[in-house]
Amino acid sequence: MAYIVGYINFVDGQQAINYHFPIKLFYTMILTAEKRDACIVGFSEEKSIGRDRRSSSHRFDRTREVFRDIIEAKANDITRENANMNADSPAGMMMKFASETTKPFADDYLLSPTARQAVRDNYIHIHDKDYYPTKSLTCVQHPLDKILRNGFVAGHGESRPAKRIETASVIACISLETAQNEMHGGQAIPAFDFYLAPFVRASFKEEIKNLESLTDKNLSHLYEAPVPDYLQRDLDGLDGDERWMQHAINRTVSRVHQSMEAFIHNMNTIHSRGGNQVVFSSINYGTDTSAEGRCVIRELLNSTYEGVGNGATAIFPIQIWKKKRGVSYLPEDPNYDLYRLACKVSARRFFPNFLNLDAPFNRHEKWNPLDPERYKYEVATMGCRTRVFENRFGEKTSIGRGNLSFTTLNIVKLAIEVMGIHDRNKRIAAFFSKLDNILDIAASQLHERFEFQKTALKKQFPLLMSVLWNGGEKLDKDETIESVINQGTLGIGFIGLAECLIALIGQHHGESEEAQELGLRIVGHMRSRVNEFCESYGHNYSVLATPAEGLSGRFTRIDRKTFGSIPGITDKDYYTNSNHVPVYYHCSPRHKAKIEAPYHALTGGGHIFYVELDGDATHNEKAIMQIVDLMDRYDIGYGSVNHNRNHCPQCGYENAEKDQHVCPKCGAKFETIQRITGYLVGTTDRWNSGKLAELNDRIVHK
């Protein structure tokens, strides 16, 4: 029997009802509708009904299987999509249930047919699609000074302005945690040292006043006395003001150290997003040369070196050292001693990563070494690699801004589709034609998402739009966020440049100058088109070197199903992240730096360079410094160093043996710290299959 579908609007209920009925009853239905003062507004053919029914049935079956996997706590790529999330906990399960049901909703009701088809055809991936219906934004760099100075209201609680270092530390945690529940991406503090420095001095003054209370002496002349550096010393042999000053300094340093310990501990234990994951947090520091700022930096690094709990490496916050000539890099620089300490800490704890403020694209024309607020003109980054700096709609700064959303292109598939063209020039021309088409789709899709996001009301983001996002404080609670969010960025990312080049010319950019030239031409073309999109759509579009934690295996798995196993391209369980030289390719750190560096200037939305070190790096700070020297020489924007580190959760024993899984002292299972993208994970149990395969292929650069 033939069927037809009709959409009927009933005036009496303002209701649209979808009817499936035999075609022979079509006219009967029309008459019924007329009697109810309704009208038929549309109908489709039987083919559409059948397709919709089959699609609905398939989707129901798939959802049921996914839900079963979640309920049974199975370890697969669905439940291990985010290594920072414990999908086995009740809250984690609840989030996965929501995630796997809101994605289809976004597909059906929020994406244009063109974007939806591009996703289905594996040409693009829309990141955080499960959060699409919430209108949330990705990330933000917190102007913590505003919060510490003025306080804020979050939920039913109110935070007063901070007066001492302990309070400032706690408020920093609360700011990051609260904003994490309003956004779907990471949280960062762009100038941690500058923001907390005033509270070191306030705590010092408090310690002087405590001495006054204990001794009944008037020491007010010491309140603002200059402190060259906050270093603890023994009081023996000191007397008078010198003794009082040193006593206050010792107490202040102890309080700062405890505050930094508390901050790190809180960021590894305070849960957000329904209680199933710790805050995805980052802090940038290193350029405050004041005695108070240096104290914050030093004690933060000392606390990080000591570890948390039973000496474990802290996973969060992702720490980022701002490397700057004249400030924090060269032997004659005021913060050089702290730079060396940062390298020592990184050699043991993986953090801090290193942000190169001297790279041409990271410089700001307003930066002045004598400006006490110069941090406003220093680029800051999110730990994974997200970078926000340039701004068409306001001040060029990282502070109070972030990424709105981003979408990644599968450039490998585009290259595979033209492999059959024998003429190389025609093959490459065909690839660029396809690339242009997908770039157009991605830009349009991001614009459509922006149009949806901008309809959100200020009251939906009580902290973000009151004190964090630039201009948000000017909005009324029932006003939309449209007027302020265009200061954020829309990222167009890419994955698998290495595999793309192998498909096009048979070699990746690490092994051929010709491939490197073509790789730069591809990413350079993306950058040019993104600049065009900025003009045509009026947004801050940027090119992102996608980190691709969950995506690295997904694109590959689907392409292998379509094209089969192609050597060097789809024969692994992952595509290489963004513009990286493949993890399995043997080369020196210098060669890797030389190849990857030029892409950093083209990927303003974010990038990262990393090197795999061999052996125990714990006592080899010079090895870390050599990598930072490479970053300086080749104008690399942001980088990190990977190495092996085993930690016993029972007795605290550590070593760097790569194939050792059990503690030789107590027999407990080792926790092996690894960097999954830009952030660390204390266990690989939550890694998806693609990232595990990539981890197993990683080789040492030497």
LOGUMI-162120 format. One record per residue (C-alpha): residue number from 1; x, y, z. Coordinates in nm, 2 decimals. Layout:
N
k, X, Y, Z
NUM, X, Y, Z
...
END
This chain:
702
k, X, Y, Z
1, 0.00, 0.00, 0.00
2, 0.13, 0.35, -0.09
3, 0.17, 0.60, 0.18
4, 0.20, 0.98, 0.19
5, 0.30, 1.21, 0.48
6, 0.11, 1.53, 0.55
7, 0.19, 1.81, 0.79
8, -0.13, 1.97, 0.94
9, -0.15, 2.29, 1.13
10, -0.45, 2.30, 1.36
11, -0.57, 2.65, 1.44
12, -0.74, 2.54, 1.76
13, -0.41, 2.42, 1.92
14, -0.14, 2.59, 1.71
15, 0.00, 2.25, 1.67
16, 0.18, 2.08, 1.38
17, 0.11, 1.70, 1.36
18, 0.29, 1.46, 1.13
19, 0.05, 1.21, 0.97
20, 0.15, 0.89, 0.78
21, -0.16, 0.75, 0.60
22, -0.26, 0.54, 0.30
23, -0.27, 0.75, -0.01
24, -0.63, 0.64, -0.08
25, -0.73, 0.82, 0.24
26, -0.56, 1.14, 0.14
27, -0.87, 1.32, 0.03
28, -1.06, 1.20, 0.34
29, -0.79, 1.35, 0.55
30, -0.82, 1.68, 0.36
31, -1.19, 1.69, 0.43
32, -1.13, 1.62, 0.80
33, -0.88, 1.89, 0.82
34, -1.12, 2.14, 0.66
35, -1.39, 2.06, 0.92
36, -1.13, 2.14, 1.20
37, -1.04, 2.47, 1.05
38, -0.69, 2.34, 0.96
39, -0.47, 2.34, 0.66
40, -0.23, 2.09, 0.51
41, 0.10, 2.27, 0.47
42, 0.31, 2.00, 0.31
43, 0.35, 1.64, 0.20
44, 0.62, 1.41, 0.07
45, 0.64, 1.09, -0.12
46, 0.65, 0.73, 0.00
47, 1.03, 0.71, -0.07
48, 1.10, 0.98, 0.19
49, 0.88, 0.81, 0.45
50, 1.07, 0.49, 0.40
51, 1.40, 0.66, 0.42
52, 1.31, 0.85, 0.73
53, 1.17, 0.53, 0.89
54, 1.49, 0.33, 0.81
55, 1.70, 0.62, 0.93
56, 1.51, 0.64, 1.26
57, 1.53, 0.27, 1.31
58, 1.90, 0.26, 1.24
59, 1.96, 0.55, 1.48
60, 1.75, 0.39, 1.75
61, 1.95, 0.07, 1.72
62, 2.28, 0.25, 1.74
63, 2.17, 0.46, 2.03
64, 2.06, 0.15, 2.22
65, 2.40, -0.02, 2.16
66, 2.58, 0.30, 2.27
67, 2.37, 0.32, 2.59
68, 2.44, -0.04, 2.66
69, 2.82, 0.02, 2.63
70, 2.79, 0.32, 2.87
71, 2.58, 0.12, 3.12
72, 2.82, -0.17, 3.12
73, 3.12, 0.06, 3.15
74, 3.28, -0.08, 2.84
75, 3.61, 0.07, 2.73
76, 3.56, 0.19, 2.37
77, 3.60, 0.50, 2.16
78, 3.26, 0.63, 2.27
79, 3.32, 0.61, 2.64
80, 3.69, 0.71, 2.60
81, 3.63, 1.01, 2.37
82, 3.77, 1.24, 2.64
83, 4.06, 1.11, 2.85
84, 3.99, 1.38, 3.11
85, 3.64, 1.24, 3.17
86, 3.56, 0.94, 3.38
87, 3.27, 0.80, 3.18
88, 3.23, 0.51, 3.42
89, 3.11, 0.72, 3.71
90, 2.74, 0.80, 3.74
91, 2.79, 1.16, 3.65
92, 3.01, 1.06, 3.36
93, 2.75, 0.81, 3.23
94, 2.49, 1.08, 3.26
95, 2.70, 1.31, 3.05
96, 2.76, 1.05, 2.78
97, 2.38, 0.97, 2.77
98, 2.32, 1.34, 2.71
99, 2.60, 1.37, 2.46
100, 2.49, 1.08, 2.24
101, 2.14, 1.21, 2.22
102, 2.20, 1.58, 2.17
103, 2.44, 1.51, 1.87
104, 2.16, 1.37, 1.66
105, 1.94, 1.66, 1.76
106, 2.20, 1.90, 1.64
107, 2.22, 1.71, 1.31
108, 1.85, 1.71, 1.25
109, 1.75, 2.06, 1.36
110, 2.05, 2.29, 1.39
111, 2.28, 2.20, 1.09
112, 2.22, 2.31, 0.74
113, 2.17, 2.02, 0.49
114, 2.51, 2.10, 0.34
115, 2.69, 2.09, 0.67
116, 2.50, 1.78, 0.78
117, 2.60, 1.60, 0.46
118, 2.96, 1.70, 0.49
119, 2.97, 1.55, 0.84
120, 2.81, 1.23, 0.72
121, 3.05, 1.21, 0.43
122, 3.35, 1.24, 0.67
123, 3.47, 1.57, 0.52
124, 3.43, 1.78, 0.84
125, 3.40, 1.72, 1.21
126, 3.21, 1.97, 1.43
127, 3.38, 1.97, 1.77
128, 3.16, 1.97, 2.08
129, 2.85, 1.91, 1.87
130, 2.68, 1.77, 2.18
131, 2.70, 2.12, 2.33
132, 2.57, 2.29, 2.02
133, 2.21, 2.32, 2.14
134, 2.32, 2.49, 2.47
135, 2.47, 2.78, 2.28
136, 2.78, 2.76, 2.50
137, 3.12, 2.89, 2.39
138, 3.45, 2.70, 2.39
139, 3.70, 2.87, 2.62
140, 3.81, 3.20, 2.78
141, 4.12, 3.36, 2.93
142, 4.02, 3.49, 3.28
143, 4.09, 3.85, 3.37
144, 4.15, 3.73, 3.73
145, 4.25, 4.08, 3.85
146, 3.89, 4.20, 3.81
147, 3.76, 3.91, 4.01
148, 4.03, 3.94, 4.29
149, 3.97, 4.32, 4.31
150, 3.59, 4.32, 4.29
151, 3.47, 3.98, 4.39
152, 3.18, 3.81, 4.20
153, 2.85, 3.63, 4.25
154, 2.83, 3.26, 4.14
155, 2.51, 3.06, 4.20
156, 2.38, 3.14, 4.55
157, 2.72, 3.23, 4.68
158, 2.91, 3.56, 4.68
159, 3.29, 3.60, 4.68
160, 3.43, 3.91, 4.84
161, 3.75, 4.08, 4.70
162, 4.06, 3.90, 4.81
163, 4.29, 4.05, 5.08
164, 4.56, 3.78, 5.13
165, 4.73, 3.52, 4.91
166, 4.53, 3.22, 5.05
167, 4.20, 3.38, 4.95
168, 4.34, 3.48, 4.61
169, 4.44, 3.13, 4.54
170, 4.10, 2.99, 4.63
171, 3.92, 3.25, 4.42
172, 4.13, 3.16, 4.12
173, 4.01, 2.80, 4.16
174, 3.65, 2.90, 4.20
175, 3.67, 3.12, 3.89
176, 3.80, 2.84, 3.68
177, 3.56, 2.58, 3.81
178, 3.25, 2.80, 3.78
179, 3.33, 2.91, 3.42
180, 3.39, 2.54, 3.33
181, 3.03, 2.47, 3.41
182, 2.92, 2.75, 3.17
183, 3.14, 2.65, 2.88
184, 3.23, 2.34, 2.68
185, 3.60, 2.40, 2.65
186, 3.90, 2.49, 2.87
187, 3.97, 2.77, 3.12
188, 4.29, 2.97, 3.14
189, 4.45, 3.24, 3.35
190, 4.68, 3.45, 3.12
191, 4.90, 3.62, 3.38
192, 4.89, 3.41, 3.69
193, 5.21, 3.58, 3.84
194, 5.10, 3.94, 3.78
195, 4.75, 3.87, 3.92
196, 4.86, 3.71, 4.24
197, 5.16, 3.93, 4.31
198, 4.97, 4.21, 4.50
199, 4.85, 3.96, 4.75
200, 5.21, 3.85, 4.83
201, 5.28, 4.21, 4.94
202, 4.95, 4.22, 5.13
203, 5.04, 3.90, 5.32
204, 5.39, 4.04, 5.40
205, 5.23, 4.35, 5.55
206, 5.00, 4.13, 5.75
207, 5.29, 3.94, 5.89
208, 5.46, 4.27, 5.99
209, 5.14, 4.36, 6.17
210, 5.13, 4.02, 6.34
211, 5.48, 4.10, 6.47
212, 5.36, 4.43, 6.60
213, 5.09, 4.25, 6.80
214, 5.33, 4.00, 6.94
215, 5.61, 4.25, 7.03
216, 5.41, 4.57, 7.10
217, 5.64, 4.76, 6.87
218, 5.56, 5.01, 6.60
219, 5.68, 4.86, 6.27
220, 5.47, 5.06, 6.03
221, 5.78, 5.19, 5.86
222, 5.83, 4.84, 5.73
223, 5.49, 4.80, 5.56
224, 5.61, 4.93, 5.23
225, 5.98, 4.86, 5.28
226, 6.15, 4.73, 4.96
227, 6.20, 4.36, 4.94
228, 6.47, 4.26, 4.69
229, 6.35, 3.90, 4.67
230, 6.13, 3.68, 4.89
231, 6.39, 3.41, 4.99
232, 6.38, 3.22, 5.32
233, 6.68, 3.26, 5.54
234, 6.78, 3.16, 5.89
235, 6.73, 3.44, 6.15
236, 7.05, 3.37, 6.34
237, 7.28, 3.67, 6.34
238, 7.01, 3.91, 6.24
239, 6.87, 4.18, 6.46
240, 6.65, 4.50, 6.45
241, 6.46, 4.58, 6.13
242, 6.66, 4.32, 5.93
243, 6.54, 4.04, 6.16
244, 6.17, 4.16, 6.16
245, 6.18, 4.19, 5.78
246, 6.33, 3.84, 5.73
247, 6.09, 3.69, 5.97
248, 5.80, 3.84, 5.78
249, 5.96, 3.72, 5.45
250, 5.99, 3.37, 5.58
251, 5.63, 3.36, 5.69
252, 5.51, 3.51, 5.36
253, 5.71, 3.26, 5.15
254, 5.56, 2.98, 5.36
255, 5.21, 3.11, 5.30
256, 5.27, 3.16, 4.93
257, 5.40, 2.80, 4.90
258, 5.10, 2.66, 5.09
259, 4.87, 2.86, 4.87
260, 5.03, 2.73, 4.55
261, 5.01, 2.38, 4.69
262, 4.64, 2.43, 4.76
263, 4.58, 2.58, 4.41
264, 4.74, 2.28, 4.24
265, 4.57, 2.03, 4.47
266, 4.23, 2.19, 4.41
267, 4.27, 2.19, 4.04
268, 4.33, 1.82, 4.05
269, 4.04, 1.74, 4.28
270, 3.77, 1.99, 4.23
271, 3.52, 1.84, 3.98
272, 3.30, 2.03, 3.73
273, 3.05, 1.94, 3.46
274, 2.82, 1.75, 3.68
275, 3.11, 1.61, 3.89
276, 3.27, 1.38, 3.64
277, 3.59, 1.56, 3.54
278, 3.84, 1.80, 3.69
279, 3.86, 2.15, 3.54
280, 4.04, 2.16, 3.21
281, 4.26, 2.45, 3.33
282, 4.58, 2.63, 3.22
283, 4.79, 2.91, 3.37
284, 5.04, 3.13, 3.19
285, 5.33, 3.30, 3.39
286, 5.70, 3.38, 3.39
287, 5.73, 3.75, 3.29
288, 5.65, 3.93, 3.62
289, 6.00, 4.05, 3.74
290, 5.87, 4.21, 4.07
291, 5.99, 4.04, 4.39
292, 5.62, 3.95, 4.46
293, 5.56, 3.81, 4.12
294, 5.89, 3.61, 4.13
295, 5.78, 3.47, 4.47
296, 5.45, 3.34, 4.31
297, 5.64, 3.18, 4.02
298, 5.91, 3.03, 4.24
299, 5.67, 2.87, 4.49
300, 5.44, 2.75, 4.22
301, 5.73, 2.57, 4.05
302, 5.86, 2.43, 4.38
303, 5.51, 2.30, 4.46
304, 5.48, 2.15, 4.12
305, 5.82, 1.98, 4.15
306, 5.72, 1.82, 4.48
307, 5.40, 1.68, 4.33
308, 5.06, 1.61, 4.48
309, 4.94, 1.34, 4.72
310, 5.21, 1.08, 4.74
311, 5.44, 1.26, 4.51
312, 5.23, 1.22, 4.19
313, 5.26, 1.46, 3.90
314, 4.98, 1.71, 3.88
315, 4.77, 1.67, 3.57
316, 4.62, 2.02, 3.60
317, 4.66, 2.31, 3.57
318, 4.85, 2.29, 3.24
319, 5.14, 2.53, 3.32
320, 5.28, 2.75, 3.05
321, 5.61, 2.94, 3.09
322, 5.62, 3.27, 2.90
323, 5.97, 3.29, 2.74
324, 6.08, 3.64, 2.66
325, 6.42, 3.78, 2.58
326, 6.51, 4.06, 2.82
327, 6.28, 3.91, 3.09
328, 6.29, 3.54, 3.13
329, 6.52, 3.36, 2.89
330, 6.88, 3.48, 2.87
331, 7.14, 3.46, 3.15
332, 7.14, 3.83, 3.20
333, 6.75, 3.84, 3.23
334, 6.60, 3.91, 3.57
335, 6.39, 3.59, 3.57
336, 6.66, 3.36, 3.42
337, 6.70, 3.18, 3.75
338, 6.33, 3.10, 3.75
339, 6.36, 2.99, 3.38
340, 6.62, 2.74, 3.48
341, 6.40, 2.62, 3.77
342, 6.11, 2.59, 3.52
343, 6.32, 2.37, 3.30
344, 6.42, 2.15, 3.60
345, 6.05, 2.11, 3.69
346, 5.95, 2.03, 3.33
347, 6.22, 1.77, 3.32
348, 6.05, 1.58, 3.61
349, 5.68, 1.69, 3.58
350, 5.63, 1.76, 3.20
351, 5.51, 2.11, 3.30
352, 5.56, 2.39, 3.23
353, 5.52, 2.40, 2.86
354, 5.69, 2.69, 2.68
355, 5.53, 2.99, 2.51
356, 5.76, 3.19, 2.28
357, 5.67, 3.56, 2.31
358, 5.96, 3.64, 2.08
359, 5.81, 3.47, 1.78
360, 5.72, 3.75, 1.53
361, 5.35, 3.65, 1.53
362, 5.34, 3.66, 1.92
363, 5.47, 4.01, 1.95
364, 5.25, 4.31, 2.04
365, 5.35, 4.66, 1.93
366, 5.23, 4.81, 2.26
367, 5.45, 4.58, 2.48
368, 5.68, 4.79, 2.70
369, 5.92, 4.64, 2.96
370, 5.86, 4.93, 3.19
371, 5.48, 4.90, 3.18
372, 5.35, 4.74, 3.50
373, 5.05, 4.61, 3.30
374, 5.25, 4.48, 3.01
375, 5.09, 4.14, 3.05
376, 4.79, 4.28, 2.87
377, 5.00, 4.27, 2.55
378, 5.14, 3.93, 2.60
379, 4.98, 3.64, 2.41
380, 4.85, 3.36, 2.63
381, 4.75, 3.01, 2.53
382, 4.53, 2.72, 2.64
383, 4.73, 2.41, 2.73
384, 4.60, 2.20, 2.44
385, 4.72, 2.47, 2.20
386, 4.43, 2.71, 2.15
387, 4.56, 3.07, 2.08
388, 4.35, 3.39, 2.08
389, 4.53, 3.71, 2.01
390, 4.44, 3.91, 1.70
391, 4.11, 4.09, 1.71
392, 3.91, 4.27, 1.44
393, 3.65, 4.40, 1.69
394, 3.85, 4.53, 1.98
395, 4.19, 4.53, 2.16
396, 4.45, 4.28, 2.04
397, 4.48, 4.07, 2.35
398, 4.42, 3.72, 2.49
399, 4.26, 3.85, 2.81
400, 3.88, 3.83, 2.84
401, 3.84, 3.64, 2.51
402, 3.84, 3.29, 2.38
403, 3.73, 3.05, 2.10
404, 3.36, 3.03, 2.02
405, 3.37, 2.70, 1.83
406, 3.58, 2.51, 1.58
407, 3.54, 2.26, 1.30
408, 3.81, 2.03, 1.15
409, 3.86, 1.94, 0.79
410, 3.96, 1.59, 0.68
411, 4.22, 1.69, 0.42
412, 4.33, 1.33, 0.40
413, 4.01, 1.22, 0.24
414, 4.03, 1.50, -0.01
415, 4.37, 1.38, -0.12
416, 4.27, 1.02, -0.14
417, 3.98, 1.11, -0.37
418, 4.23, 1.25, -0.63
419, 4.49, 0.98, -0.61
420, 4.36, 0.83, -0.93
421, 4.46, 1.14, -1.14
422, 4.80, 1.04, -1.29
423, 4.91, 1.39, -1.39
424, 5.06, 1.54, -1.07
425, 4.97, 1.90, -1.15
426, 4.61, 1.81, -1.23
427, 4.59, 1.59, -0.92
428, 4.71, 1.88, -0.69
429, 4.48, 2.12, -0.87
430, 4.19, 1.89, -0.81
431, 4.28, 1.87, -0.45
432, 4.28, 2.24, -0.40
433, 3.95, 2.27, -0.58
434, 3.80, 2.02, -0.33
435, 3.97, 2.20, -0.04
436, 3.81, 2.53, -0.14
437, 3.47, 2.36, -0.14
438, 3.51, 2.21, 0.21
439, 3.66, 2.54, 0.34
440, 3.35, 2.72, 0.22
441, 3.12, 2.46, 0.39
442, 3.32, 2.49, 0.72
443, 3.31, 2.87, 0.72
444, 2.94, 2.87, 0.65
445, 2.87, 2.61, 0.92
446, 3.07, 2.81, 1.18
447, 2.88, 3.12, 1.08
448, 2.55, 2.94, 1.13
449, 2.66, 2.82, 1.47
450, 2.76, 3.18, 1.56
451, 2.42, 3.30, 1.45
452, 2.27, 3.04, 1.69
453, 2.51, 3.12, 1.98
454, 2.45, 3.49, 1.96
455, 2.09, 3.44, 2.06
456, 2.19, 3.32, 2.41
457, 2.10, 3.56, 2.69
458, 2.35, 3.70, 2.94
459, 2.17, 3.53, 3.23
460, 2.26, 3.19, 3.08
461, 2.62, 3.26, 3.16
462, 2.62, 3.44, 3.50
463, 2.99, 3.44, 3.55
464, 3.12, 3.44, 3.20
465, 2.91, 3.74, 3.09
466, 2.94, 3.94, 3.41
467, 3.32, 3.96, 3.47
468, 3.51, 3.73, 3.23
469, 3.42, 3.81, 2.87
470, 3.52, 4.15, 2.74
471, 3.21, 4.38, 2.73
472, 2.98, 4.13, 2.90
473, 2.94, 4.35, 3.21
474, 2.76, 4.61, 3.00
475, 2.48, 4.37, 2.90
476, 2.14, 4.35, 3.08
477, 2.06, 4.00, 3.21
478, 1.79, 3.95, 2.95
479, 1.99, 4.09, 2.67
480, 2.15, 3.86, 2.41
481, 2.53, 3.82, 2.40
482, 2.55, 3.91, 2.03
483, 2.72, 4.24, 2.07
484, 3.02, 4.10, 2.26
485, 3.10, 3.75, 2.14
486, 3.23, 3.85, 1.80
487, 3.56, 3.93, 1.98
488, 3.60, 3.55, 2.01
489, 3.74, 3.33, 1.73
490, 3.59, 3.07, 1.50
491, 3.85, 2.80, 1.43
492, 3.89, 2.60, 1.11
493, 4.12, 2.31, 1.19
494, 4.28, 2.04, 0.99
495, 4.42, 1.69, 1.06
496, 4.65, 1.46, 0.88
497, 4.88, 1.69, 0.67
498, 5.14, 1.41, 0.66
499, 4.89, 1.15, 0.52
500, 4.75, 1.41, 0.29
501, 5.09, 1.47, 0.14
502, 5.17, 1.10, 0.11
503, 4.84, 1.06, -0.09
504, 4.93, 1.35, -0.32
505, 5.30, 1.30, -0.39
506, 5.41, 0.98, -0.20
507, 5.61, 1.15, 0.08
508, 5.53, 1.35, 0.39
509, 5.69, 1.68, 0.48
510, 5.94, 1.54, 0.72
511, 6.11, 1.34, 0.44
512, 6.10, 1.56, 0.14
513, 6.16, 1.93, 0.06
514, 5.90, 1.90, -0.22
515, 5.64, 1.77, 0.03
516, 5.73, 2.05, 0.28
517, 5.68, 2.31, 0.00
518, 5.34, 2.16, -0.08
519, 5.24, 2.13, 0.29
520, 5.31, 2.50, 0.34
521, 5.12, 2.58, 0.02
522, 4.82, 2.39, 0.15
523, 4.81, 2.54, 0.50
524, 4.90, 2.88, 0.35
525, 4.60, 2.85, 0.12
526, 4.38, 2.78, 0.42
527, 4.52, 3.09, 0.59
528, 4.44, 3.30, 0.28
529, 4.09, 3.17, 0.26
530, 4.03, 3.22, 0.63
531, 4.14, 3.59, 0.58
532, 3.87, 3.61, 0.31
533, 3.61, 3.46, 0.54
534, 3.70, 3.72, 0.80
535, 3.61, 3.99, 0.55
536, 3.30, 3.83, 0.40
537, 3.14, 3.71, 0.72
538, 3.27, 3.97, 0.96
539, 3.42, 3.73, 1.22
540, 3.75, 3.64, 1.37
541, 3.82, 3.32, 1.18
542, 4.15, 3.15, 1.24
543, 4.34, 2.84, 1.12
544, 4.38, 2.58, 1.40
545, 4.63, 2.30, 1.41
546, 4.37, 2.06, 1.55
547, 4.48, 1.86, 1.86
548, 4.23, 1.58, 1.76
549, 4.21, 1.36, 2.07
550, 3.89, 1.17, 1.98
551, 3.90, 1.26, 1.61
552, 4.24, 1.11, 1.52
553, 4.10, 0.76, 1.50
554, 3.74, 0.84, 1.38
555, 3.84, 1.00, 1.05
556, 4.07, 0.71, 0.98
557, 3.83, 0.44, 1.07
558, 3.56, 0.57, 0.84
559, 3.80, 0.64, 0.55
560, 3.95, 0.29, 0.57
561, 3.60, 0.15, 0.55
562, 3.55, 0.35, 0.23
563, 3.89, 0.32, 0.06
564, 4.04, 0.02, 0.22
565, 4.39, 0.00, 0.38
566, 4.63, 0.23, 0.19
567, 5.00, 0.21, 0.29
568, 5.12, 0.52, 0.48
569, 4.77, 0.67, 0.48
570, 4.48, 0.45, 0.62
571, 4.69, 0.15, 0.73
572, 4.72, 0.29, 1.09
573, 4.44, 0.35, 1.35
574, 4.50, 0.73, 1.34
575, 4.58, 1.03, 1.13
576, 4.88, 1.24, 1.24
577, 4.77, 1.54, 1.44
578, 4.76, 1.86, 1.23
579, 5.10, 1.96, 1.08
580, 5.31, 1.73, 1.29
581, 5.58, 1.52, 1.14
582, 5.45, 1.16, 1.20
583, 5.53, 1.02, 1.54
584, 5.69, 0.71, 1.39
585, 5.93, 0.90, 1.17
586, 6.30, 0.89, 1.29
587, 6.45, 1.24, 1.30
588, 6.64, 1.48, 1.52
589, 6.47, 1.74, 1.74
590, 6.63, 2.01, 1.52
591, 6.49, 1.86, 1.20
592, 6.14, 1.83, 1.35
593, 6.17, 2.19, 1.47
594, 6.28, 2.31, 1.13
595, 5.99, 2.14, 0.95
596, 5.71, 2.23, 1.19
597, 5.81, 2.58, 1.27
598, 5.68, 2.76, 0.96
599, 5.33, 2.62, 1.02
600, 5.31, 2.81, 1.35
601, 5.30, 3.14, 1.17
602, 5.01, 3.02, 0.96
603, 4.80, 2.87, 1.24
604, 4.69, 3.16, 1.44
605, 4.41, 2.96, 1.61
606, 4.67, 2.75, 1.79
607, 4.96, 2.51, 1.75
608, 5.21, 2.31, 1.94
609, 5.56, 2.16, 1.89
610, 5.69, 1.87, 2.10
611, 5.99, 1.65, 2.12
612, 6.02, 1.30, 2.27
613, 6.32, 1.27, 2.50
614, 6.49, 0.94, 2.57
615, 6.58, 0.81, 2.92
616, 6.54, 0.98, 3.26
617, 6.51, 1.35, 3.21
618, 6.47, 1.42, 3.58
619, 6.81, 1.57, 3.63
620, 6.86, 1.69, 3.28
621, 6.73, 2.05, 3.27
622, 6.98, 2.13, 2.99
623, 6.79, 1.90, 2.76
624, 6.48, 2.10, 2.82
625, 6.67, 2.42, 2.76
626, 6.80, 2.29, 2.43
627, 6.45, 2.24, 2.31
628, 6.35, 2.59, 2.41
629, 6.66, 2.71, 2.22
630, 6.52, 2.54, 1.91
631, 6.19, 2.72, 1.96
632, 6.37, 3.05, 1.98
633, 6.59, 2.98, 1.68
634, 6.31, 2.87, 1.45
635, 6.03, 3.11, 1.58
636, 5.82, 2.83, 1.71
637, 5.52, 2.97, 1.90
638, 5.44, 2.70, 2.16
639, 5.61, 2.38, 2.26
640, 5.66, 2.10, 2.51
641, 5.88, 1.81, 2.59
642, 5.77, 1.45, 2.64
643, 5.95, 1.18, 2.82
644, 5.87, 0.87, 3.02
645, 5.78, 0.89, 3.39
646, 5.65, 0.60, 3.60
647, 5.50, 0.67, 3.94
648, 5.39, 0.43, 4.21
649, 5.07, 0.54, 4.38
650, 5.14, 0.32, 4.68
651, 5.50, 0.41, 4.79
652, 5.57, 0.71, 4.57
653, 5.87, 0.55, 4.39
654, 5.95, 0.69, 4.04
655, 6.16, 0.59, 3.75
656, 6.18, 0.63, 3.37
657, 6.19, 0.27, 3.26
658, 5.97, 0.25, 2.94
659, 5.86, -0.11, 2.96
660, 5.83, -0.14, 3.33
661, 5.47, -0.16, 3.45
662, 5.51, -0.27, 3.82
663, 5.69, -0.09, 4.10
664, 6.01, -0.28, 4.18
665, 5.99, -0.17, 4.55
666, 5.63, -0.26, 4.65
667, 5.49, -0.45, 4.35
668, 5.20, -0.20, 4.29
669, 5.10, -0.11, 3.93
670, 5.28, 0.20, 3.80
671, 5.09, 0.50, 3.68
672, 5.26, 0.62, 3.36
673, 5.23, 0.99, 3.29
674, 5.18, 1.06, 2.92
675, 5.09, 1.37, 2.71
676, 4.78, 1.29, 2.51
677, 4.77, 1.62, 2.31
678, 4.87, 1.93, 2.50
679, 4.76, 1.80, 2.84
680, 4.87, 1.51, 3.06
681, 4.69, 1.19, 3.16
682, 4.79, 0.99, 3.46
683, 4.66, 0.66, 3.31
684, 4.61, 0.54, 2.95
685, 4.31, 0.34, 3.06
686, 4.09, 0.63, 2.94
687, 4.26, 0.67, 2.60
688, 4.07, 0.58, 2.29
689, 4.20, 0.33, 2.04
690, 4.34, 0.59, 1.80
691, 4.55, 0.77, 2.06
692, 4.67, 0.44, 2.21
693, 4.79, 0.33, 1.86
694, 4.96, 0.67, 1.82
695, 5.12, 0.64, 2.16
696, 5.26, 0.30, 2.07
697, 5.42, 0.44, 1.75
698, 5.59, 0.73, 1.92
699, 5.97, 0.72, 1.88
700, 6.25, 0.92, 2.05
701, 6.39, 1.22, 1.86
702, 6.77, 1.21, 1.87
END
